[in-house]
């Protein structure tokens, strides 16, 4: 998991609730298809909204998608650096972005 400051990205969805105990989480996609979520793809996670500067939460990081599975036709992801339920809950609500050339 790496921090990143790149801003020219395309938002594809938002992190939903944790799924299980091993760091997987549900994704709420902005578009109906999920062709942009693939194993090995680099994803940027960004916290949006007004976050106070004194807040110690991670505001932005990038991670490689390790696994994609579907539960009731919705994607469930596992990414590097997120290995338990607490870590998955900590990123809940973050926006998921990709590089424009990865579309």
TORTI-40499 format. One record per residue: residue number from 1; residue in one letter; z, y, x of N, C-alpha, C in turn; chain. Coordinates in Angstrom, 2 decimals. Layout:
N
<node num="NUM" residuo="a" n_z="Z" n_y="Y" n_x="X" ca_z="Z" ca_y="Y" ca_x="X" c_z="Z" c_y="Y" c_x="X" cadena="A"/>
...
# end
This chain:
103
<node num="1" residuo="x" n_z="0.00" n_y="-1.17" n_x="0.86" ca_z="0.00" ca_y="0.00" ca_x="0.00" c_z="0.00" c_y="1.24" c_x="0.90" cadena="A"/>
<node num="2" residuo="x" n_z="-0.94" n_y="2.14" n_x="0.68" ca_z="-1.06" ca_y="3.34" ca_x="1.49" c_z="-1.01" c_y="4.57" c_x="0.61" cadena="A"/>
<node num="3" residuo="x" n_z="-0.45" n_y="5.65" n_x="1.13" ca_z="-0.53" ca_y="6.91" ca_x="0.40" c_z="-1.89" c_y="7.52" c_x="0.65" cadena="A"/>
<node num="4" residuo="x" n_z="-2.35" n_y="8.29" n_x="-0.31" ca_z="-3.69" ca_y="8.86" ca_x="-0.21" c_z="-3.69" c_y="10.26" c_x="-0.80" cadena="A"/>
<node num="5" residuo="x" n_z="-4.61" n_y="11.09" n_x="-0.34" ca_z="-4.71" ca_y="12.44" ca_x="-0.87" c_z="-6.11" c_y="12.76" c_x="-1.39" cadena="A"/>
<node num="6" residuo="x" n_z="-6.94" n_y="11.77" n_x="-1.54" ca_z="-8.31" ca_y="11.98" ca_x="-2.01" c_z="-8.29" c_y="12.35" c_x="-3.49" cadena="A"/>
<node num="7" residuo="x" n_z="-9.07" n_y="13.37" n_x="-3.86" ca_z="-9.05" ca_y="13.83" ca_x="-5.25" c_z="-10.36" c_y="13.59" c_x="-5.99" cadena="A"/>
<node num="8" residuo="x" n_z="-11.45" n_y="13.27" n_x="-5.30" ca_z="-12.73" ca_y="13.04" ca_x="-5.95" c_z="-12.83" c_y="11.59" c_x="-6.39" cadena="A"/>
<node num="9" residuo="x" n_z="-12.07" n_y="11.24" n_x="-7.41" ca_z="-12.05" ca_y="9.87" ca_x="-7.91" c_z="-12.31" c_y="9.87" c_x="-9.41" cadena="A"/>
<node num="10" residuo="x" n_z="-12.58" n_y="8.68" n_x="-9.94" ca_z="-12.85" ca_y="8.52" ca_x="-11.36" c_z="-11.71" c_y="7.71" c_x="-11.98" cadena="A"/>
<node num="11" residuo="x" n_z="-11.07" n_y="8.26" n_x="-13.00" ca_z="-9.98" ca_y="7.56" ca_x="-13.68" c_z="-10.57" c_y="6.50" c_x="-14.60" cadena="A"/>
<node num="12" residuo="x" n_z="-10.05" n_y="5.27" n_x="-14.49" ca_z="-10.57" ca_y="4.18" ca_x="-15.32" c_z="-9.52" c_y="3.63" c_x="-16.29" cadena="A"/>
<node num="13" residuo="x" n_z="-8.25" n_y="3.97" n_x="-16.08" ca_z="-7.21" ca_y="3.45" ca_x="-16.96" c_z="-5.83" c_y="3.89" c_x="-16.54" cadena="A"/>
<node num="14" residuo="x" n_z="-4.84" n_y="3.29" n_x="-17.18" ca_z="-3.45" ca_y="3.64" ca_x="-16.93" c_z="-2.63" c_y="2.35" c_x="-16.87" cadena="A"/>
<node num="15" residuo="x" n_z="-1.62" n_y="2.32" n_x="-15.98" ca_z="-0.73" ca_y="1.17" ca_x="-15.85" c_z="0.13" c_y="1.06" c_x="-17.10" cadena="A"/>
<node num="16" residuo="x" n_z="0.13" n_y="-0.14" n_x="-17.68" ca_z="0.96" ca_y="-0.42" ca_x="-18.84" c_z="2.23" c_y="-1.13" c_x="-18.42" cadena="A"/>
<node num="17" residuo="x" n_z="2.73" n_y="-1.98" n_x="-19.27" ca_z="3.99" ca_y="-2.67" ca_x="-19.03" c_z="3.82" c_y="-3.81" c_x="-18.02" cadena="A"/>
<node num="18" residuo="x" n_z="4.95" n_y="-4.20" n_x="-17.44" ca_z="4.96" ca_y="-5.33" ca_x="-16.52" c_z="4.66" c_y="-6.61" c_x="-17.29" cadena="A"/>
<node num="19" residuo="x" n_z="4.05" n_y="-7.57" n_x="-16.60" ca_z="3.72" ca_y="-8.86" ca_x="-17.20" c_z="4.30" c_y="-9.95" c_x="-16.31" cadena="A"/>
<node num="20" residuo="x" n_z="5.41" n_y="-10.49" n_x="-16.67" ca_z="6.05" ca_y="-11.54" ca_x="-15.88" c_z="6.95" c_y="-10.97" c_x="-14.80" cadena="A"/>
<node num="21" residuo="x" n_z="7.30" n_y="-11.85" n_x="-13.85" ca_z="8.28" ca_y="-11.49" ca_x="-12.82" c_z="7.67" c_y="-11.27" c_x="-11.44" cadena="A"/>
<node num="22" residuo="x" n_z="6.37" n_y="-11.51" n_x="-11.26" ca_z="5.76" ca_y="-11.49" ca_x="-9.93" c_z="4.99" c_y="-10.22" c_x="-9.62" cadena="A"/>
<node num="23" residuo="x" n_z="5.24" n_y="-9.11" n_x="-10.33" ca_z="4.60" ca_y="-7.84" ca_x="-10.00" c_z="3.32" c_y="-7.56" c_x="-10.75" cadena="A"/>
<node num="24" residuo="x" n_z="2.92" n_y="-8.44" n_x="-11.66" ca_z="1.70" ca_y="-8.18" ca_x="-12.43" c_z="2.01" c_y="-7.12" c_x="-13.50" cadena="A"/>
<node num="25" residuo="x" n_z="0.96" n_y="-6.39" n_x="-13.89" ca_z="1.12" ca_y="-5.38" ca_x="-14.92" c_z="-0.14" c_y="-5.29" c_x="-15.77" cadena="A"/>
<node num="26" residuo="x" n_z="0.05" n_y="-4.88" n_x="-17.01" ca_z="-1.07" ca_y="-4.71" ca_x="-17.94" c_z="-1.77" c_y="-3.38" c_x="-17.66" cadena="A"/>
<node num="27" residuo="x" n_z="-3.05" n_y="-3.31" n_x="-17.99" ca_z="-3.83" ca_y="-2.09" ca_x="-17.78" c_z="-4.40" c_y="-1.65" c_x="-19.12" cadena="A"/>
<node num="28" residuo="x" n_z="-4.22" n_y="-0.39" n_x="-19.44" ca_z="-4.83" ca_y="0.21" ca_x="-20.61" c_z="-6.07" c_y="0.96" c_x="-20.13" cadena="A"/>
<node num="29" residuo="x" n_z="-7.25" n_y="0.36" n_x="-20.37" ca_z="-8.50" ca_y="0.93" ca_x="-19.89" c_z="-8.93" c_y="2.11" c_x="-20.76" cadena="A"/>
<node num="30" residuo="x" n_z="-9.58" n_y="3.09" n_x="-20.13" ca_z="-10.15" ca_y="4.23" ca_x="-20.86" c_z="-11.47" c_y="3.86" c_x="-21.53" cadena="A"/>
<node num="31" residuo="x" n_z="-12.21" n_y="2.92" n_x="-20.93" ca_z="-13.47" ca_y="2.44" ca_x="-21.50" c_z="-13.26" c_y="1.00" c_x="-21.95" cadena="A"/>
<node num="32" residuo="x" n_z="-14.08" n_y="0.54" n_x="-22.84" ca_z="-13.90" ca_y="-0.79" ca_x="-23.42" c_z="-14.14" c_y="-1.92" c_x="-22.42" cadena="A"/>
<node num="33" residuo="x" n_z="-15.00" n_y="-1.71" n_x="-21.43" ca_z="-15.27" ca_y="-2.78" ca_x="-20.47" c_z="-14.38" c_y="-2.67" c_x="-19.25" cadena="A"/>
<node num="34" residuo="x" n_z="-14.31" n_y="-3.76" n_x="-18.50" ca_z="-13.45" ca_y="-3.77" ca_x="-17.31" c_z="-14.21" c_y="-4.23" c_x="-16.08" cadena="A"/>
<node num="35" residuo="x" n_z="-15.49" n_y="-3.92" n_x="-16.01" ca_z="-16.30" ca_y="-4.36" ca_x="-14.87" c_z="-15.85" c_y="-3.70" c_x="-13.56" cadena="A"/>
<node num="36" residuo="x" n_z="-15.08" n_y="-2.63" n_x="-13.64" ca_z="-14.64" ca_y="-1.94" ca_x="-12.43" c_z="-13.37" c_y="-2.54" c_x="-11.84" cadena="A"/>
<node num="37" residuo="x" n_z="-12.75" n_y="-3.47" n_x="-12.52" ca_z="-11.56" ca_y="-4.13" ca_x="-12.00" c_z="-11.95" c_y="-5.48" c_x="-11.43" cadena="A"/>
<node num="38" residuo="x" n_z="-11.98" n_y="-5.56" n_x="-10.09" ca_z="-12.38" ca_y="-6.79" ca_x="-9.41" c_z="-11.45" c_y="-7.05" c_x="-8.25" cadena="A"/>
<node num="39" residuo="x" n_z="-11.28" n_y="-8.31" n_x="-7.92" ca_z="-10.49" ca_y="-8.68" ca_x="-6.76" c_z="-11.12" c_y="-8.09" c_x="-5.50" cadena="A"/>
<node num="40" residuo="x" n_z="-10.28" n_y="-7.56" n_x="-4.63" ca_z="-10.76" ca_y="-6.98" ca_x="-3.38" c_z="-11.10" c_y="-5.50" c_x="-3.47" cadena="A"/>
<node num="41" residuo="x" n_z="-11.11" n_y="-4.94" n_x="-4.67" ca_z="-11.46" ca_y="-3.53" ca_x="-4.84" c_z="-10.25" c_y="-2.64" c_x="-4.55" cadena="A"/>
<node num="42" residuo="x" n_z="-10.49" n_y="-1.53" n_x="-3.86" ca_z="-9.42" ca_y="-0.57" ca_x="-3.57" c_z="-9.20" c_y="0.33" c_x="-4.79" cadena="A"/>
<node num="43" residuo="x" n_z="-7.98" n_y="0.41" n_x="-5.25" ca_z="-7.63" ca_y="1.23" ca_x="-6.41" c_z="-6.66" c_y="2.33" c_x="-5.98" cadena="A"/>
<node num="44" residuo="x" n_z="-6.80" n_y="3.49" n_x="-6.58" ca_z="-5.90" ca_y="4.61" ca_x="-6.32" c_z="-5.02" c_y="4.77" c_x="-7.55" cadena="A"/>
<node num="45" residuo="x" n_z="-3.72" n_y="4.82" n_x="-7.33" ca_z="-2.75" ca_y="5.02" ca_x="-8.40" c_z="-2.17" c_y="6.42" c_x="-8.26" cadena="A"/>
<node num="46" residuo="x" n_z="-2.21" n_y="7.19" n_x="-9.34" ca_z="-1.79" ca_y="8.59" ca_x="-9.29" c_z="-0.88" c_y="8.90" c_x="-10.48" cadena="A"/>
<node num="47" residuo="x" n_z="0.27" n_y="9.49" n_x="-10.19" ca_z="1.17" ca_y="9.93" ca_x="-11.25" c_z="0.68" c_y="11.27" c_x="-11.75" cadena="A"/>
<node num="48" residuo="x" n_z="0.42" n_y="11.38" n_x="-13.05" ca_z="-0.09" ca_y="12.62" ca_x="-13.63" c_z="1.00" c_y="13.30" c_x="-14.42" cadena="A"/>
<node num="49" residuo="x" n_z="0.77" n_y="14.56" n_x="-14.74" ca_z="1.75" ca_y="15.34" ca_x="-15.50" c_z="2.62" c_y="16.16" c_x="-14.57" cadena="A"/>
<node num="50" residuo="x" n_z="3.60" n_y="16.81" n_x="-15.12" ca_z="4.50" ca_y="17.65" ca_x="-14.34" c_z="5.64" c_y="16.83" c_x="-13.78" cadena="A"/>
<node num="51" residuo="x" n_z="5.56" n_y="16.56" n_x="-12.49" ca_z="6.61" ca_y="15.81" ca_x="-11.81" c_z="7.36" c_y="16.79" c_x="-10.92" cadena="A"/>
<node num="52" residuo="x" n_z="8.67" n_y="16.94" n_x="-11.09" ca_z="9.44" ca_y="17.88" ca_x="-10.26" c_z="9.31" c_y="17.54" c_x="-8.78" cadena="A"/>
<node num="53" residuo="x" n_z="9.28" n_y="18.55" n_x="-7.93" ca_z="9.12" ca_y="18.32" ca_x="-6.49" c_z="10.28" c_y="17.55" c_x="-5.90" cadena="A"/>
<node num="54" residuo="x" n_z="11.47" n_y="17.69" n_x="-6.45" ca_z="12.63" ca_y="16.99" ca_x="-5.93" c_z="12.63" c_y="15.51" c_x="-6.32" cadena="A"/>
<node num="55" residuo="x" n_z="11.72" n_y="15.13" n_x="-7.20" ca_z="11.65" ca_y="13.76" ca_x="-7.66" c_z="11.21" c_y="12.86" c_x="-6.51" cadena="A"/>
<node num="56" residuo="x" n_z="11.91" n_y="11.76" n_x="-6.30" ca_z="11.60" ca_y="10.88" ca_x="-5.17" c_z="10.59" c_y="9.80" c_x="-5.53" cadena="A"/>
<node num="57" residuo="x" n_z="10.07" n_y="9.80" n_x="-6.75" ca_z="9.08" ca_y="8.80" ca_x="-7.15" c_z="7.79" c_y="8.96" c_x="-6.36" cadena="A"/>
<node num="58" residuo="x" n_z="7.14" n_y="7.85" n_x="-6.13" ca_z="5.85" ca_y="7.84" ca_x="-5.46" c_z="4.82" c_y="8.50" c_x="-6.37" cadena="A"/>
<node num="59" residuo="x" n_z="4.12" n_y="9.52" n_x="-5.87" ca_z="3.18" ca_y="10.27" ca_x="-6.69" c_z="1.76" c_y="9.72" c_x="-6.61" cadena="A"/>
<node num="60" residuo="x" n_z="1.41" n_y="9.12" n_x="-5.48" ca_z="0.06" ca_y="8.61" ca_x="-5.30" c_z="0.05" c_y="7.57" c_x="-4.19" cadena="A"/>
<node num="61" residuo="x" n_z="-0.69" n_y="6.48" n_x="-4.41" ca_z="-0.89" ca_y="5.47" ca_x="-3.38" c_z="-2.15" c_y="4.69" c_x="-3.69" cadena="A"/>
<node num="62" residuo="x" n_z="-2.67" n_y="4.02" n_x="-2.68" ca_z="-3.82" ca_y="3.15" ca_x="-2.90" c_z="-3.41" c_y="1.72" c_x="-2.56" cadena="A"/>
<node num="63" residuo="x" n_z="-4.05" n_y="0.77" n_x="-3.23" ca_z="-3.75" ca_y="-0.64" ca_x="-3.00" c_z="-4.98" c_y="-1.47" c_x="-3.36" cadena="A"/>
<node num="64" residuo="x" n_z="-5.09" n_y="-2.60" n_x="-2.72" ca_z="-6.20" ca_y="-3.51" ca_x="-2.98" c_z="-5.82" c_y="-4.45" c_x="-4.13" cadena="A"/>
<node num="65" residuo="x" n_z="-6.74" n_y="-4.65" n_x="-5.03" ca_z="-6.53" ca_y="-5.55" ca_x="-6.16" c_z="-6.59" c_y="-6.99" c_x="-5.65" cadena="A"/>
<node num="66" residuo="x" n_z="-5.51" n_y="-7.74" n_x="-5.84" ca_z="-5.46" ca_y="-9.11" ca_x="-5.36" c_z="-5.89" c_y="-10.12" c_x="-6.43" cadena="A"/>
<node num="67" residuo="x" n_z="-5.61" n_y="-9.80" n_x="-7.69" ca_z="-5.93" ca_y="-10.75" ca_x="-8.76" c_z="-6.11" c_y="-10.01" c_x="-10.07" cadena="A"/>
<node num="68" residuo="x" n_z="-7.08" n_y="-10.46" n_x="-10.86" ca_z="-7.30" ca_y="-9.94" ca_x="-12.21" c_z="-7.34" c_y="-11.14" c_x="-13.16" cadena="A"/>
<node num="69" residuo="x" n_z="-6.56" n_y="-11.08" n_x="-14.20" ca_z="-6.64" ca_y="-12.09" ca_x="-15.25" c_z="-6.60" c_y="-11.36" c_x="-16.58" cadena="A"/>
<node num="70" residuo="x" n_z="-6.86" n_y="-12.07" n_x="-17.65" ca_z="-6.91" ca_y="-11.43" ca_x="-18.96" c_z="-5.92" c_y="-12.09" c_x="-19.90" cadena="A"/>
<node num="71" residuo="x" n_z="-5.24" n_y="-11.26" n_x="-20.65" ca_z="-4.27" ca_y="-11.71" ca_x="-21.63" c_z="-4.61" c_y="-11.01" c_x="-22.94" cadena="A"/>
<node num="72" residuo="x" n_z="-5.04" n_y="-11.75" n_x="-23.93" ca_z="-5.48" ca_y="-11.18" ca_x="-25.20" c_z="-6.58" c_y="-10.14" c_x="-24.98" cadena="A"/>
<node num="73" residuo="x" n_z="-7.53" n_y="-10.50" n_x="-24.12" ca_z="-8.70" ca_y="-9.67" ca_x="-23.80" c_z="-8.36" c_y="-8.36" c_x="-23.09" cadena="A"/>
<node num="74" residuo="x" n_z="-7.14" n_y="-8.22" n_x="-22.58" ca_z="-6.73" ca_y="-7.03" ca_x="-21.81" c_z="-6.46" c_y="-7.46" c_x="-20.37" cadena="A"/>
<node num="75" residuo="x" n_z="-6.87" n_y="-6.62" n_x="-19.39" ca_z="-6.65" ca_y="-6.99" ca_x="-18.00" c_z="-5.19" c_y="-6.92" c_x="-17.58" cadena="A"/>
<node num="76" residuo="x" n_z="-4.82" n_y="-7.89" n_x="-16.75" ca_z="-3.51" ca_y="-7.93" ca_x="-16.12" c_z="-3.79" c_y="-8.01" c_x="-14.62" cadena="A"/>
<node num="77" residuo="x" n_z="-3.25" n_y="-7.06" n_x="-13.86" ca_z="-3.54" ca_y="-6.97" ca_x="-12.42" c_z="-2.35" c_y="-7.34" c_x="-11.55" cadena="A"/>
<node num="78" residuo="x" n_z="-2.69" n_y="-7.80" n_x="-10.36" ca_z="-1.74" ca_y="-7.98" ca_x="-9.28" c_z="-2.34" c_y="-7.24" c_x="-8.09" cadena="A"/>
<node num="79" residuo="x" n_z="-1.61" n_y="-6.29" n_x="-7.51" ca_z="-2.12" ca_y="-5.52" ca_x="-6.37" c_z="-1.17" c_y="-5.66" c_x="-5.19" cadena="A"/>
<node num="80" residuo="x" n_z="-1.70" n_y="-5.42" n_x="-3.99" ca_z="-0.88" ca_y="-5.53" ca_x="-2.78" c_z="0.29" c_y="-4.54" c_x="-2.85" cadena="A"/>
<node num="81" residuo="x" n_z="1.44" n_y="-4.98" n_x="-2.39" ca_z="2.61" ca_y="-4.11" ca_x="-2.33" c_z="3.46" c_y="-4.08" c_x="-3.59" cadena="A"/>
<node num="82" residuo="x" n_z="2.95" n_y="-4.62" n_x="-4.68" ca_z="3.72" ca_y="-4.69" ca_x="-5.92" c_z="4.02" c_y="-6.18" c_x="-6.13" cadena="A"/>
<node num="83" residuo="x" n_z="5.23" n_y="-6.61" n_x="-5.79" ca_z="5.50" ca_y="-8.05" ca_x="-5.75" c_z="6.58" c_y="-8.52" c_x="-6.71" cadena="A"/>
<node num="84" residuo="x" n_z="7.19" n_y="-7.60" n_x="-7.47" ca_z="8.17" ca_y="-8.04" ca_x="-8.46" c_z="8.14" c_y="-7.14" c_x="-9.69" cadena="A"/>
<node num="85" residuo="x" n_z="8.85" n_y="-7.54" n_x="-10.72" ca_z="8.83" ca_y="-6.83" ca_x="-11.99" c_z="9.33" c_y="-5.39" c_x="-11.84" cadena="A"/>
<node num="86" residuo="x" n_z="10.36" n_y="-5.17" n_x="-11.02" ca_z="10.90" ca_y="-3.81" ca_x="-10.83" c_z="9.86" c_y="-2.87" c_x="-10.23" cadena="A"/>
<node num="87" residuo="x" n_z="9.08" n_y="-3.36" n_x="-9.27" ca_z="8.03" ca_y="-2.55" ca_x="-8.66" c_z="6.93" c_y="-2.25" c_x="-9.68" cadena="A"/>
<node num="88" residuo="x" n_z="6.60" n_y="-3.22" n_x="-10.52" ca_z="5.58" ca_y="-3.01" ca_x="-11.55" c_z="6.06" c_y="-1.98" c_x="-12.58" cadena="A"/>
<node num="89" residuo="x" n_z="7.32" n_y="-2.04" n_x="-12.95" ca_z="7.86" ca_y="-1.07" ca_x="-13.91" c_z="7.92" c_y="0.33" c_x="-13.30" cadena="A"/>
<node num="90" residuo="x" n_z="8.12" n_y="0.43" n_x="-11.98" ca_z="8.20" ca_y="1.73" ca_x="-11.32" c_z="6.87" c_y="2.49" c_x="-11.34" cadena="A"/>
<node num="91" residuo="x" n_z="5.75" n_y="1.77" n_x="-11.45" ca_z="4.45" ca_y="2.45" ca_x="-11.47" c_z="3.90" c_y="2.59" c_x="-12.89" cadena="A"/>
<node num="92" residuo="x" n_z="4.66" n_y="2.18" n_x="-13.86" ca_z="4.21" ca_y="2.27" ca_x="-15.27" c_z="3.83" c_y="3.71" c_x="-15.61" cadena="A"/>
<node num="93" residuo="x" n_z="2.70" n_y="3.89" n_x="-16.26" ca_z="2.22" ca_y="5.20" ca_x="-16.65" c_z="1.33" c_y="5.88" c_x="-15.63" cadena="A"/>
<node num="94" residuo="x" n_z="1.23" n_y="5.32" n_x="-14.42" ca_z="0.35" ca_y="5.91" ca_x="-13.41" c_z="-1.11" c_y="5.69" c_x="-13.79" cadena="A"/>
<node num="95" residuo="x" n_z="-1.93" n_y="6.67" n_x="-13.45" ca_z="-3.36" ca_y="6.57" ca_x="-13.72" c_z="-4.01" c_y="5.75" c_x="-12.61" cadena="A"/>
<node num="96" residuo="x" n_z="-4.97" n_y="4.91" n_x="-12.98" ca_z="-5.71" ca_y="4.08" ca_x="-12.02" c_z="-7.09" c_y="4.71" c_x="-11.83" cadena="A"/>
<node num="97" residuo="x" n_z="-7.43" n_y="4.98" n_x="-10.58" ca_z="-8.71" ca_y="5.62" ca_x="-10.25" c_z="-9.46" c_y="4.80" c_x="-9.22" cadena="A"/>
<node num="98" residuo="x" n_z="-10.78" n_y="5.01" n_x="-9.17" ca_z="-11.62" ca_y="4.39" ca_x="-8.15" c_z="-12.56" c_y="5.45" c_x="-7.59" cadena="A"/>
<node num="99" residuo="x" n_z="-13.15" n_y="5.13" n_x="-6.46" ca_z="-14.13" ca_y="6.02" ca_x="-5.84" c_z="-15.41" c_y="6.00" c_x="-6.70" cadena="A"/>
<node num="100" residuo="x" n_z="-16.11" n_y="7.14" n_x="-6.82" ca_z="-17.34" ca_y="7.18" ca_x="-7.62" c_z="-18.38" c_y="6.15" c_x="-7.18" cadena="A"/>
<node num="101" residuo="x" n_z="-18.48" n_y="5.88" n_x="-5.89" ca_z="-19.48" ca_y="4.92" ca_x="-5.41" c_z="-19.12" c_y="3.48" c_x="-5.78" cadena="A"/>
<node num="102" residuo="x" n_z="-17.88" n_y="3.24" n_x="-6.23" ca_z="-17.47" ca_y="1.90" ca_x="-6.66" c_z="-17.75" c_y="1.62" c_x="-8.12" cadena="A"/>
<node num="103" residuo="x" n_z="-18.30" n_y="2.61" n_x="-8.83" ca_z="-18.61" ca_y="2.40" ca_x="-10.25" c_z="-19.74" c_y="1.43" c_x="-10.41" cadena="A"/>
# end
